[in-house]
Amino acid sequence: MTKFPKPVTLPHTVQQARRIRKRDVTKSVKIGVIIRLFIVVVELVAVSLYGSSALFMDAIATGVDIVSSLLLLIFIKMADKPPDTNHPYGHGRFEPLAGLQLGIFLIFMGGSMLFQQSFELYHQQTNEVINPYLWIIPTLGVVCLELTYRYLMKIANKSNSVALLSEAAHYRVDAVSSLFAAIALMGAAYFPVWSPLIDHFGAITIAILMIGLGGTSAWENMHQLMDRKPKKAFFQRVKKAAAKVPGVLDTEKIRIQNYGPDAHVSIDIEVDPQLSVDKAHEISQHVRAEIQKEWPAVRDVIVHIEPYYENDH
């Protein structure tokens, strides 16, 4: 070979897959915001007309999640920015960073509401009876939130977005908190003498759920920021892609950093020890391209060449 080999170009489908991921994730978050906003408006109107601590807490929890969803949209856009001089590995960590911050925020809000509701329960003075049909509103909210959760989980698993998985989990817990609100209001309807007490206990339960959700969300996103080892399926995906390239006789060490819309791969491939340097380099370029075609989230691949000898492992 008399000149440096040309780089192996990637097909347009790789960038197209990244654009589709961003579109699907953004669309799913927007749909969730609209559904949550509708639920909050209905619940706050009902609270203003009939009053209920459990329903008010449910509306607050859902309102907090609307704010978190809007912030997530901003961070998703930031995470999709390509690498630059100061960020050679891209901006993908913005997604798990958003998830971590939103988890901490949820813990703070849940703790504040838990203190406030516990204080009101301790100083309970009113015997106002809750409207016996108020449970219908959170029950409808349960149905809407559970359907949204299933939709978001489908998109999150497809796009491998930990932040969106956390967002989907918010909808499941929102549905559970609405269920607790409905149960509390049903109890208040059947036991009107105890309705204020039951109502406050329902609100306290929802606050505890918010704390639990926030802790889980923060923990999962922190793991991704700390480069926790991804699932085994990702390693198998990389190994399978590398094995497709002619000249690759085996693979050894594979390391993966996986966060947000980005992944970075380091892989050792074994080739014929008699190959020239330029031929081995050409094989490494095809390995890089094959991995990125198989897994479009991969932003960069580092390929280390090693000689292949039988029974050396």
ChimeraX commands (.cxc) that place a marker at each C-alpha (Angstrom):
marker #1 position 0.00,0.00,0.00 radius 0.5
marker #1 position 1.49,3.33,-1.08 radius 0.5
marker #1 position -0.80,5.73,0.76 radius 0.5
marker #1 position -2.82,5.91,3.98 radius 0.5
marker #1 position -6.12,4.01,3.59 radius 0.5
marker #1 position -9.30,6.05,3.34 radius 0.5
marker #1 position -11.53,6.02,6.44 radius 0.5
marker #1 position -14.52,3.71,6.39 radius 0.5
marker #1 position -17.62,5.90,6.17 radius 0.5
marker #1 position -20.80,5.08,8.05 radius 0.5
marker #1 position -24.13,4.68,6.28 radius 0.5
marker #1 position -26.71,7.44,6.77 radius 0.5
marker #1 position -28.83,4.99,8.79 radius 0.5
marker #1 position -26.53,5.46,11.82 radius 0.5
marker #1 position -27.27,9.18,12.19 radius 0.5
marker #1 position -30.87,8.56,11.19 radius 0.5
marker #1 position -31.23,6.09,14.08 radius 0.5
marker #1 position -29.90,8.72,16.51 radius 0.5
marker #1 position -32.39,11.28,15.16 radius 0.5
marker #1 position -35.26,8.78,15.47 radius 0.5
marker #1 position -34.25,8.07,19.08 radius 0.5
marker #1 position -34.30,11.77,19.96 radius 0.5
marker #1 position -37.64,12.23,18.19 radius 0.5
marker #1 position -39.28,9.26,19.94 radius 0.5
marker #1 position -37.96,10.21,23.39 radius 0.5
marker #1 position -38.97,13.86,23.00 radius 0.5
marker #1 position -42.42,12.95,21.65 radius 0.5
marker #1 position -43.10,10.52,24.51 radius 0.5
marker #1 position -42.14,13.12,27.14 radius 0.5
marker #1 position -44.39,15.76,25.51 radius 0.5
marker #1 position -47.36,13.37,25.43 radius 0.5
marker #1 position -46.80,12.64,29.12 radius 0.5
marker #1 position -46.72,16.35,29.98 radius 0.5
marker #1 position -50.06,16.95,28.25 radius 0.5
marker #1 position -51.73,14.03,30.07 radius 0.5
marker #1 position -50.32,15.08,33.43 radius 0.5
marker #1 position -51.35,18.70,32.90 radius 0.5
marker #1 position -54.94,17.61,32.22 radius 0.5
marker #1 position -54.97,15.49,35.41 radius 0.5
marker #1 position -53.55,18.32,37.55 radius 0.5
marker #1 position -56.12,20.84,36.28 radius 0.5
marker #1 position -59.04,18.47,36.96 radius 0.5
marker #1 position -57.74,17.58,40.44 radius 0.5
marker #1 position -57.08,21.19,41.47 radius 0.5
marker #1 position -60.57,22.22,40.33 radius 0.5
marker #1 position -62.00,19.36,42.42 radius 0.5
marker #1 position -59.88,20.39,45.43 radius 0.5
marker #1 position -61.08,24.00,45.15 radius 0.5
marker #1 position -64.71,22.86,45.02 radius 0.5
marker #1 position -64.73,20.01,47.54 radius 0.5
marker #1 position -61.39,20.03,49.36 radius 0.5
marker #1 position -59.20,16.98,49.98 radius 0.5
marker #1 position -55.64,16.69,51.29 radius 0.5
marker #1 position -55.05,13.39,49.49 radius 0.5
marker #1 position -56.28,14.78,46.16 radius 0.5
marker #1 position -54.27,17.96,46.67 radius 0.5
marker #1 position -51.11,15.93,47.39 radius 0.5
marker #1 position -51.74,13.85,44.29 radius 0.5
marker #1 position -52.08,17.03,42.22 radius 0.5
marker #1 position -48.85,18.43,43.73 radius 0.5
marker #1 position -46.95,15.20,43.01 radius 0.5
marker #1 position -48.14,15.21,39.41 radius 0.5
marker #1 position -47.35,18.93,39.08 radius 0.5
marker #1 position -43.78,18.35,40.28 radius 0.5
marker #1 position -43.41,15.64,37.64 radius 0.5
marker #1 position -44.58,18.06,34.94 radius 0.5
marker #1 position -41.75,20.40,35.90 radius 0.5
marker #1 position -39.29,17.48,35.86 radius 0.5
marker #1 position -40.52,16.42,32.41 radius 0.5
marker #1 position -40.03,19.91,30.98 radius 0.5
marker #1 position -36.50,20.01,32.42 radius 0.5
marker #1 position -35.84,16.56,30.97 radius 0.5
marker #1 position -36.78,17.83,27.50 radius 0.5
marker #1 position -34.13,20.55,27.82 radius 0.5
marker #1 position -31.50,18.07,28.97 radius 0.5
marker #1 position -32.34,15.60,26.17 radius 0.5
marker #1 position -31.68,18.35,23.64 radius 0.5
marker #1 position -28.39,19.23,25.35 radius 0.5
marker #1 position -27.33,15.56,25.54 radius 0.5
marker #1 position -27.78,15.14,21.80 radius 0.5
marker #1 position -25.19,17.81,20.96 radius 0.5
marker #1 position -22.19,16.37,19.06 radius 0.5
marker #1 position -18.66,16.35,20.54 radius 0.5
marker #1 position -16.71,19.60,20.51 radius 0.5
marker #1 position -13.23,20.79,21.51 radius 0.5
marker #1 position -14.02,20.93,25.23 radius 0.5
marker #1 position -16.21,17.81,25.23 radius 0.5
marker #1 position -14.53,15.25,22.95 radius 0.5
marker #1 position -16.77,12.46,24.26 radius 0.5
marker #1 position -19.98,14.35,23.56 radius 0.5
marker #1 position -22.64,15.63,25.96 radius 0.5
marker #1 position -24.56,12.40,26.65 radius 0.5
marker #1 position -24.12,12.62,30.43 radius 0.5
marker #1 position -26.66,15.44,30.50 radius 0.5
marker #1 position -29.44,12.80,30.47 radius 0.5
marker #1 position -28.42,10.86,33.61 radius 0.5
marker #1 position -27.39,14.16,35.23 radius 0.5
marker #1 position -30.95,15.40,34.70 radius 0.5
marker #1 position -32.34,12.16,36.15 radius 0.5
marker #1 position -30.13,12.47,39.24 radius 0.5
marker #1 position -31.11,16.08,39.92 radius 0.5
marker #1 position -34.81,15.38,39.40 radius 0.5
marker #1 position -34.61,12.41,41.78 radius 0.5
marker #1 position -33.07,14.60,44.49 radius 0.5
marker #1 position -35.73,17.26,43.86 radius 0.5
marker #1 position -38.47,14.65,44.26 radius 0.5
marker #1 position -36.99,13.51,47.59 radius 0.5
marker #1 position -36.98,17.13,48.80 radius 0.5
marker #1 position -40.59,17.75,47.69 radius 0.5
marker #1 position -41.81,14.46,49.20 radius 0.5
marker #1 position -40.04,15.21,52.49 radius 0.5
marker #1 position -41.53,18.71,52.64 radius 0.5
marker #1 position -45.03,17.41,51.96 radius 0.5
marker #1 position -44.61,14.60,54.49 radius 0.5
marker #1 position -43.70,17.11,57.20 radius 0.5
marker #1 position -46.58,19.44,56.25 radius 0.5
marker #1 position -49.22,16.68,56.17 radius 0.5
marker #1 position -47.96,15.11,59.40 radius 0.5
marker #1 position -48.19,18.52,61.08 radius 0.5
marker #1 position -51.76,19.02,59.83 radius 0.5
marker #1 position -52.73,15.51,60.94 radius 0.5
marker #1 position -51.37,16.16,64.45 radius 0.5
marker #1 position -53.29,19.44,64.69 radius 0.5
marker #1 position -56.43,18.10,62.99 radius 0.5
marker #1 position -59.43,20.13,64.11 radius 0.5
marker #1 position -61.94,20.10,61.26 radius 0.5
marker #1 position -64.58,17.36,60.88 radius 0.5
marker #1 position -65.59,18.36,57.37 radius 0.5
marker #1 position -66.90,15.35,55.43 radius 0.5
marker #1 position -65.27,14.63,52.04 radius 0.5
marker #1 position -67.52,14.43,48.97 radius 0.5
marker #1 position -68.40,10.70,48.53 radius 0.5
marker #1 position -67.85,10.76,44.73 radius 0.5
marker #1 position -64.47,12.48,44.75 radius 0.5
marker #1 position -62.63,9.11,44.39 radius 0.5
marker #1 position -63.72,8.91,40.74 radius 0.5
marker #1 position -61.24,11.64,39.70 radius 0.5
marker #1 position -58.02,9.94,40.91 radius 0.5
marker #1 position -59.32,6.60,39.62 radius 0.5
marker #1 position -59.51,8.03,36.10 radius 0.5
marker #1 position -56.02,9.45,36.67 radius 0.5
marker #1 position -54.75,5.94,37.50 radius 0.5
marker #1 position -55.94,4.64,34.12 radius 0.5
marker #1 position -54.39,7.52,32.14 radius 0.5
marker #1 position -51.06,7.37,34.00 radius 0.5
marker #1 position -50.72,3.59,33.73 radius 0.5
marker #1 position -51.30,3.70,29.95 radius 0.5
marker #1 position -48.71,6.49,29.65 radius 0.5
marker #1 position -46.25,4.47,31.75 radius 0.5
marker #1 position -46.54,1.49,29.41 radius 0.5
marker #1 position -45.99,3.72,26.37 radius 0.5
marker #1 position -42.90,5.39,27.89 radius 0.5
marker #1 position -41.41,2.07,28.98 radius 0.5
marker #1 position -41.67,0.81,25.41 radius 0.5
marker #1 position -39.81,3.89,24.08 radius 0.5
marker #1 position -37.27,3.86,26.94 radius 0.5
marker #1 position -36.29,0.22,26.38 radius 0.5
marker #1 position -36.12,0.76,22.63 radius 0.5
marker #1 position -33.89,3.84,22.96 radius 0.5
marker #1 position -31.89,2.63,26.01 radius 0.5
marker #1 position -32.54,5.86,27.91 radius 0.5
marker #1 position -32.03,5.56,31.69 radius 0.5
marker #1 position -33.43,9.06,32.15 radius 0.5
marker #1 position -36.59,8.08,30.24 radius 0.5
marker #1 position -36.81,4.86,32.26 radius 0.5
marker #1 position -36.80,7.01,35.39 radius 0.5
marker #1 position -39.40,9.27,33.79 radius 0.5
marker #1 position -41.56,6.22,33.02 radius 0.5
marker #1 position -41.17,5.05,36.62 radius 0.5
marker #1 position -42.53,8.43,37.70 radius 0.5
marker #1 position -45.74,7.65,35.81 radius 0.5
marker #1 position -46.07,4.25,37.47 radius 0.5
marker #1 position -45.61,5.81,40.92 radius 0.5
marker #1 position -47.96,8.65,39.94 radius 0.5
marker #1 position -50.53,5.99,39.08 radius 0.5
marker #1 position -49.92,4.28,42.44 radius 0.5
marker #1 position -50.19,7.61,44.30 radius 0.5
marker #1 position -53.46,8.33,42.48 radius 0.5
marker #1 position -54.62,4.85,43.46 radius 0.5
marker #1 position -53.83,5.60,47.11 radius 0.5
marker #1 position -55.71,8.89,46.79 radius 0.5
marker #1 position -58.70,7.02,45.33 radius 0.5
marker #1 position -58.59,4.41,48.13 radius 0.5
marker #1 position -58.34,7.14,50.77 radius 0.5
marker #1 position -61.30,8.99,49.28 radius 0.5
marker #1 position -63.31,5.76,49.03 radius 0.5
marker #1 position -62.57,5.12,52.70 radius 0.5
marker #1 position -63.61,8.66,53.54 radius 0.5
marker #1 position -66.88,8.09,51.61 radius 0.5
marker #1 position -67.69,4.86,53.48 radius 0.5
marker #1 position -66.58,6.17,56.89 radius 0.5
marker #1 position -67.60,9.86,56.84 radius 0.5
marker #1 position -66.89,10.31,60.56 radius 0.5
marker #1 position -63.23,9.46,59.93 radius 0.5
marker #1 position -62.97,11.08,56.51 radius 0.5
marker #1 position -60.54,13.94,57.44 radius 0.5
marker #1 position -58.21,11.48,59.18 radius 0.5
marker #1 position -58.27,8.99,56.29 radius 0.5
marker #1 position -57.73,11.84,53.83 radius 0.5
marker #1 position -54.56,12.99,55.62 radius 0.5
marker #1 position -53.22,9.44,55.89 radius 0.5
marker #1 position -53.69,9.10,52.13 radius 0.5
marker #1 position -51.71,12.31,51.58 radius 0.5
marker #1 position -48.89,11.09,53.87 radius 0.5
marker #1 position -48.70,7.81,51.93 radius 0.5
marker #1 position -48.32,9.71,48.66 radius 0.5
marker #1 position -45.52,11.84,50.16 radius 0.5
marker #1 position -43.66,8.69,51.22 radius 0.5
marker #1 position -44.04,7.31,47.68 radius 0.5
marker #1 position -42.51,10.51,46.30 radius 0.5
marker #1 position -39.47,10.08,48.56 radius 0.5
marker #1 position -39.08,6.44,47.52 radius 0.5
marker #1 position -39.35,7.24,43.83 radius 0.5
marker #1 position -36.87,10.09,44.10 radius 0.5
marker #1 position -34.34,7.87,45.86 radius 0.5
marker #1 position -34.66,5.08,43.27 radius 0.5
marker #1 position -34.37,7.52,40.36 radius 0.5
marker #1 position -31.33,9.28,41.82 radius 0.5
marker #1 position -29.62,5.95,42.55 radius 0.5
marker #1 position -30.09,4.55,39.02 radius 0.5
marker #1 position -28.90,7.70,37.28 radius 0.5
marker #1 position -25.91,8.04,39.61 radius 0.5
marker #1 position -24.80,4.53,38.60 radius 0.5
marker #1 position -24.70,5.57,34.95 radius 0.5
marker #1 position -22.75,8.73,35.76 radius 0.5
marker #1 position -20.26,6.54,37.65 radius 0.5
marker #1 position -19.85,4.24,34.61 radius 0.5
marker #1 position -21.47,1.15,36.06 radius 0.5
marker #1 position -20.97,-1.89,33.85 radius 0.5
marker #1 position -23.82,-2.09,31.30 radius 0.5
marker #1 position -25.99,-5.16,30.80 radius 0.5
marker #1 position -24.45,-8.27,29.27 radius 0.5
marker #1 position -26.55,-7.87,26.12 radius 0.5
marker #1 position -24.56,-4.77,25.10 radius 0.5
marker #1 position -21.26,-6.70,25.25 radius 0.5
marker #1 position -22.73,-9.51,23.18 radius 0.5
marker #1 position -23.94,-6.95,20.66 radius 0.5
marker #1 position -20.45,-5.45,20.29 radius 0.5
marker #1 position -18.73,-8.85,20.11 radius 0.5
marker #1 position -21.17,-10.06,17.45 radius 0.5
marker #1 position -20.62,-6.94,15.33 radius 0.5
marker #1 position -16.83,-7.24,15.50 radius 0.5
marker #1 position -16.94,-10.93,14.58 radius 0.5
marker #1 position -18.67,-10.07,11.28 radius 0.5
marker #1 position -15.54,-8.35,9.93 radius 0.5
marker #1 position -13.30,-10.58,7.78 radius 0.5
marker #1 position -9.89,-10.95,9.38 radius 0.5
marker #1 position -11.11,-10.78,13.00 radius 0.5
marker #1 position -10.20,-14.16,14.47 radius 0.5
marker #1 position -11.30,-13.45,18.04 radius 0.5
marker #1 position -12.08,-10.67,20.51 radius 0.5
marker #1 position -10.74,-10.11,23.99 radius 0.5
marker #1 position -11.34,-7.24,26.40 radius 0.5
marker #1 position -14.45,-5.15,25.75 radius 0.5
marker #1 position -15.21,-2.03,27.76 radius 0.5
marker #1 position -18.37,0.03,27.39 radius 0.5
marker #1 position -19.33,3.43,28.77 radius 0.5
marker #1 position -23.05,3.85,28.27 radius 0.5
marker #1 position -24.99,7.01,29.17 radius 0.5
marker #1 position -27.85,8.96,27.65 radius 0.5
marker #1 position -27.88,8.84,23.85 radius 0.5
marker #1 position -24.16,7.98,23.73 radius 0.5
marker #1 position -21.99,4.93,24.23 radius 0.5
marker #1 position -18.22,4.58,23.93 radius 0.5
marker #1 position -16.60,1.23,23.22 radius 0.5
marker #1 position -13.06,-0.06,23.66 radius 0.5
marker #1 position -12.35,-3.50,22.18 radius 0.5
marker #1 position -9.34,-5.76,21.65 radius 0.5
marker #1 position -9.48,-7.79,18.43 radius 0.5
marker #1 position -7.13,-10.59,17.48 radius 0.5
marker #1 position -5.84,-10.92,13.91 radius 0.5
marker #1 position -3.29,-12.97,12.00 radius 0.5
marker #1 position 0.13,-12.02,13.46 radius 0.5
marker #1 position 1.62,-12.02,9.96 radius 0.5
marker #1 position -0.65,-9.20,8.74 radius 0.5
marker #1 position 0.91,-5.89,7.77 radius 0.5
marker #1 position 0.20,-2.84,9.93 radius 0.5
marker #1 position -1.86,-1.14,7.23 radius 0.5
marker #1 position -4.03,-4.25,6.71 radius 0.5
marker #1 position -4.60,-4.59,10.46 radius 0.5
marker #1 position -5.49,-0.88,10.56 radius 0.5
marker #1 position -8.02,-1.38,7.76 radius 0.5
marker #1 position -9.63,-4.25,9.68 radius 0.5
marker #1 position -9.86,-2.07,12.79 radius 0.5
marker #1 position -11.69,0.63,10.81 radius 0.5
marker #1 position -14.21,-1.90,9.56 radius 0.5
marker #1 position -14.72,-3.14,13.13 radius 0.5
marker #1 position -15.44,0.42,14.27 radius 0.5
marker #1 position -17.96,0.93,11.46 radius 0.5
marker #1 position -19.64,-2.44,12.01 radius 0.5
marker #1 position -20.13,-1.77,15.73 radius 0.5
marker #1 position -21.64,1.66,15.03 radius 0.5
marker #1 position -23.96,0.21,12.38 radius 0.5
marker #1 position -25.10,-2.50,14.78 radius 0.5
marker #1 position -25.50,-0.04,17.67 radius 0.5
marker #1 position -26.01,3.58,16.44 radius 0.5
marker #1 position -25.76,4.96,19.99 radius 0.5
marker #1 position -22.01,4.31,19.90 radius 0.5
marker #1 position -20.31,7.66,19.46 radius 0.5
marker #1 position -16.75,6.35,19.23 radius 0.5
marker #1 position -14.87,3.03,19.15 radius 0.5
marker #1 position -11.26,2.40,20.19 radius 0.5
marker #1 position -9.90,-0.78,18.59 radius 0.5
marker #1 position -6.71,-2.39,19.90 radius 0.5
marker #1 position -5.00,-4.94,17.62 radius 0.5
marker #1 position -3.48,-8.11,19.10 radius 0.5
marker #1 position -1.94,-11.16,17.41 radius 0.5
marker #1 position -4.03,-14.33,17.41 radius 0.5
marker #1 position -2.57,-17.62,18.66 radius 0.5
marker #1 position -4.58,-20.76,19.32 radius 0.5
marker #1 position -5.09,-21.77,22.93 radius 0.5
marker #1 position -3.57,-18.58,24.32 radius 0.5
marker #1 position -6.53,-17.78,26.58 radius 0.5
marker link #1:1,2 radius 0.2
marker link #1:2,3 radius 0.2
marker link #1:3,4 radius 0.2
marker link #1:4,5 radius 0.2
marker link #1:5,6 radius 0.2
marker link #1:6,7 radius 0.2
marker link #1:7,8 radius 0.2
marker link #1:8,9 radius 0.2
marker link #1:9,10 radius 0.2
marker link #1:10,11 radius 0.2
marker link #1:11,12 radius 0.2
marker link #1:12,13 radius 0.2
marker link #1:13,14 radius 0.2
marker link #1:14,15 radius 0.2
marker link #1:15,16 radius 0.2
marker link #1:16,17 radius 0.2
marker link #1:17,18 radius 0.2
marker link #1:18,19 radius 0.2
marker link #1:19,20 radius 0.2
marker link #1:20,21 radius 0.2
marker link #1:21,22 radius 0.2
marker link #1:22,23 radius 0.2
marker link #1:23,24 radius 0.2
marker link #1:24,25 radius 0.2
marker link #1:25,26 radius 0.2
marker link #1:26,27 radius 0.2
marker link #1:27,28 radius 0.2
marker link #1:28,29 radius 0.2
marker link #1:29,30 radius 0.2
marker link #1:30,31 radius 0.2
marker link #1:31,32 radius 0.2
marker link #1:32,33 radius 0.2
marker link #1:33,34 radius 0.2
marker link #1:34,35 radius 0.2
marker link #1:35,36 radius 0.2
marker link #1:36,37 radius 0.2
marker link #1:37,38 radius 0.2
marker link #1:38,39 radius 0.2
marker link #1:39,40 radius 0.2
marker link #1:40,41 radius 0.2
marker link #1:41,42 radius 0.2
marker link #1:42,43 radius 0.2
marker link #1:43,44 radius 0.2
marker link #1:44,45 radius 0.2
marker link #1:45,46 radius 0.2
marker link #1:46,47 radius 0.2
marker link #1:47,48 radius 0.2
marker link #1:48,49 radius 0.2
marker link #1:49,50 radius 0.2
marker link #1:50,51 radius 0.2
marker link #1:51,52 radius 0.2
marker link #1:52,53 radius 0.2
marker link #1:53,54 radius 0.2
marker link #1:54,55 radius 0.2
marker link #1:55,56 radius 0.2
marker link #1:56,57 radius 0.2
marker link #1:57,58 radius 0.2
marker link #1:58,59 radius 0.2
marker link #1:59,60 radius 0.2
marker link #1:60,61 radius 0.2
marker link #1:61,62 radius 0.2
marker link #1:62,63 radius 0.2
marker link #1:63,64 radius 0.2
marker link #1:64,65 radius 0.2
marker link #1:65,66 radius 0.2
marker link #1:66,67 radius 0.2
marker link #1:67,68 radius 0.2
marker link #1:68,69 radius 0.2
marker link #1:69,70 radius 0.2
marker link #1:70,71 radius 0.2
marker link #1:71,72 radius 0.2
marker link #1:72,73 radius 0.2
marker link #1:73,74 radius 0.2
marker link #1:74,75 radius 0.2
marker link #1:75,76 radius 0.2
marker link #1:76,77 radius 0.2
marker link #1:77,78 radius 0.2
marker link #1:78,79 radius 0.2
marker link #1:79,80 radius 0.2
marker link #1:80,81 radius 0.2
marker link #1:81,82 radius 0.2
marker link #1:82,83 radius 0.2
marker link #1:83,84 radius 0.2
marker link #1:84,85 radius 0.2
marker link #1:85,86 radius 0.2
marker link #1:86,87 radius 0.2
marker link #1:87,88 radius 0.2
marker link #1:88,89 radius 0.2
marker link #1:89,90 radius 0.2
marker link #1:90,91 radius 0.2
marker link #1:91,92 radius 0.2
marker link #1:92,93 radius 0.2
marker link #1:93,94 radius 0.2
marker link #1:94,95 radius 0.2
marker link #1:95,96 radius 0.2
marker link #1:96,97 radius 0.2
marker link #1:97,98 radius 0.2
marker link #1:98,99 radius 0.2
marker link #1:99,100 radius 0.2
marker link #1:100,101 radius 0.2
marker link #1:101,102 radius 0.2
marker link #1:102,103 radius 0.2
marker link #1:103,104 radius 0.2
marker link #1:104,105 radius 0.2
marker link #1:105,106 radius 0.2
marker link #1:106,107 radius 0.2
marker link #1:107,108 radius 0.2
marker link #1:108,109 radius 0.2
marker link #1:109,110 radius 0.2
marker link #1:110,111 radius 0.2
marker link #1:111,112 radius 0.2
marker link #1:112,113 radius 0.2
marker link #1:113,114 radius 0.2
marker link #1:114,115 radius 0.2
marker link #1:115,116 radius 0.2
marker link #1:116,117 radius 0.2
marker link #1:117,118 radius 0.2
marker link #1:118,119 radius 0.2
marker link #1:119,120 radius 0.2
marker link #1:120,121 radius 0.2
marker link #1:121,122 radius 0.2
marker link #1:122,123 radius 0.2
marker link #1:123,124 radius 0.2
marker link #1:124,125 radius 0.2
marker link #1:125,126 radius 0.2
marker link #1:126,127 radius 0.2
marker link #1:127,128 radius 0.2
marker link #1:128,129 radius 0.2
marker link #1:129,130 radius 0.2
marker link #1:130,131 radius 0.2
marker link #1:131,132 radius 0.2
marker link #1:132,133 radius 0.2
marker link #1:133,134 radius 0.2
marker link #1:134,135 radius 0.2
marker link #1:135,136 radius 0.2
marker link #1:136,137 radius 0.2
marker link #1:137,138 radius 0.2
marker link #1:138,139 radius 0.2
marker link #1:139,140 radius 0.2
marker link #1:140,141 radius 0.2
marker link #1:141,142 radius 0.2
marker link #1:142,143 radius 0.2
marker link #1:143,144 radius 0.2
marker link #1:144,145 radius 0.2
marker link #1:145,146 radius 0.2
marker link #1:146,147 radius 0.2
marker link #1:147,148 radius 0.2
marker link #1:148,149 radius 0.2
marker link #1:149,150 radius 0.2
marker link #1:150,151 radius 0.2
marker link #1:151,152 radius 0.2
marker link #1:152,153 radius 0.2
marker link #1:153,154 radius 0.2
marker link #1:154,155 radius 0.2
marker link #1:155,156 radius 0.2
marker link #1:156,157 radius 0.2
marker link #1:157,158 radius 0.2
marker link #1:158,159 radius 0.2
marker link #1:159,160 radius 0.2
marker link #1:160,161 radius 0.2
marker link #1:161,162 radius 0.2
marker link #1:162,163 radius 0.2
marker link #1:163,164 radius 0.2
marker link #1:164,165 radius 0.2
marker link #1:165,166 radius 0.2
marker link #1:166,167 radius 0.2
marker link #1:167,168 radius 0.2
marker link #1:168,169 radius 0.2
marker link #1:169,170 radius 0.2
marker link #1:170,171 radius 0.2
marker link #1:171,172 radius 0.2
marker link #1:172,173 radius 0.2
marker link #1:173,174 radius 0.2
marker link #1:174,175 radius 0.2
marker link #1:175,176 radius 0.2
marker link #1:176,177 radius 0.2
marker link #1:177,178 radius 0.2
marker link #1:178,179 radius 0.2
marker link #1:179,180 radius 0.2
marker link #1:180,181 radius 0.2
marker link #1:181,182 radius 0.2
marker link #1:182,183 radius 0.2
marker link #1:183,184 radius 0.2
marker link #1:184,185 radius 0.2
marker link #1:185,186 radius 0.2
marker link #1:186,187 radius 0.2
marker link #1:187,188 radius 0.2
marker link #1:188,189 radius 0.2
marker link #1:189,190 radius 0.2
marker link #1:190,191 radius 0.2
marker link #1:191,192 radius 0.2
marker link #1:192,193 radius 0.2
marker link #1:193,194 radius 0.2
marker link #1:194,195 radius 0.2
marker link #1:195,196 radius 0.2
marker link #1:196,197 radius 0.2
marker link #1:197,198 radius 0.2
marker link #1:198,199 radius 0.2
marker link #1:199,200 radius 0.2
marker link #1:200,201 radius 0.2
marker link #1:201,202 radius 0.2
marker link #1:202,203 radius 0.2
marker link #1:203,204 radius 0.2
marker link #1:204,205 radius 0.2
marker link #1:205,206 radius 0.2
marker link #1:206,207 radius 0.2
marker link #1:207,208 radius 0.2
marker link #1:208,209 radius 0.2
marker link #1:209,210 radius 0.2
marker link #1:210,211 radius 0.2
marker link #1:211,212 radius 0.2
marker link #1:212,213 radius 0.2
marker link #1:213,214 radius 0.2
marker link #1:214,215 radius 0.2
marker link #1:215,216 radius 0.2
marker link #1:216,217 radius 0.2
marker link #1:217,218 radius 0.2
marker link #1:218,219 radius 0.2
marker link #1:219,220 radius 0.2
marker link #1:220,221 radius 0.2
marker link #1:221,222 radius 0.2
marker link #1:222,223 radius 0.2
marker link #1:223,224 radius 0.2
marker link #1:224,225 radius 0.2
marker link #1:225,226 radius 0.2
marker link #1:226,227 radius 0.2
marker link #1:227,228 radius 0.2
marker link #1:228,229 radius 0.2
marker link #1:229,230 radius 0.2
marker link #1:230,231 radius 0.2
marker link #1:231,232 radius 0.2
marker link #1:232,233 radius 0.2
marker link #1:233,234 radius 0.2
marker link #1:234,235 radius 0.2
marker link #1:235,236 radius 0.2
marker link #1:236,237 radius 0.2
marker link #1:237,238 radius 0.2
marker link #1:238,239 radius 0.2
marker link #1:239,240 radius 0.2
marker link #1:240,241 radius 0.2
marker link #1:241,242 radius 0.2
marker link #1:242,243 radius 0.2
marker link #1:243,244 radius 0.2
marker link #1:244,245 radius 0.2
marker link #1:245,246 radius 0.2
marker link #1:246,247 radius 0.2
marker link #1:247,248 radius 0.2
marker link #1:248,249 radius 0.2
marker link #1:249,250 radius 0.2
marker link #1:250,251 radius 0.2
marker link #1:251,252 radius 0.2
marker link #1:252,253 radius 0.2
marker link #1:253,254 radius 0.2
marker link #1:254,255 radius 0.2
marker link #1:255,256 radius 0.2
marker link #1:256,257 radius 0.2
marker link #1:257,258 radius 0.2
marker link #1:258,259 radius 0.2
marker link #1:259,260 radius 0.2
marker link #1:260,261 radius 0.2
marker link #1:261,262 radius 0.2
marker link #1:262,263 radius 0.2
marker link #1:263,264 radius 0.2
marker link #1:264,265 radius 0.2
marker link #1:265,266 radius 0.2
marker link #1:266,267 radius 0.2
marker link #1:267,268 radius 0.2
marker link #1:268,269 radius 0.2
marker link #1:269,270 radius 0.2
marker link #1:270,271 radius 0.2
marker link #1:271,272 radius 0.2
marker link #1:272,273 radius 0.2
marker link #1:273,274 radius 0.2
marker link #1:274,275 radius 0.2
marker link #1:275,276 radius 0.2
marker link #1:276,277 radius 0.2
marker link #1:277,278 radius 0.2
marker link #1:278,279 radius 0.2
marker link #1:279,280 radius 0.2
marker link #1:280,281 radius 0.2
marker link #1:281,282 radius 0.2
marker link #1:282,283 radius 0.2
marker link #1:283,284 radius 0.2
marker link #1:284,285 radius 0.2
marker link #1:285,286 radius 0.2
marker link #1:286,287 radius 0.2
marker link #1:287,288 radius 0.2
marker link #1:288,289 radius 0.2
marker link #1:289,290 radius 0.2
marker link #1:290,291 radius 0.2
marker link #1:291,292 radius 0.2
marker link #1:292,293 radius 0.2
marker link #1:293,294 radius 0.2
marker link #1:294,295 radius 0.2
marker link #1:295,296 radius 0.2
marker link #1:296,297 radius 0.2
marker link #1:297,298 radius 0.2
marker link #1:298,299 radius 0.2
marker link #1:299,300 radius 0.2
marker link #1:300,301 radius 0.2
marker link #1:301,302 radius 0.2
marker link #1:302,303 radius 0.2
marker link #1:303,304 radius 0.2
marker link #1:304,305 radius 0.2
marker link #1:305,306 radius 0.2
marker link #1:306,307 radius 0.2
marker link #1:307,308 radius 0.2
marker link #1:308,309 radius 0.2
marker link #1:309,310 radius 0.2
marker link #1:310,311 radius 0.2
marker link #1:311,312 radius 0.2
marker link #1:312,313 radius 0.2
view
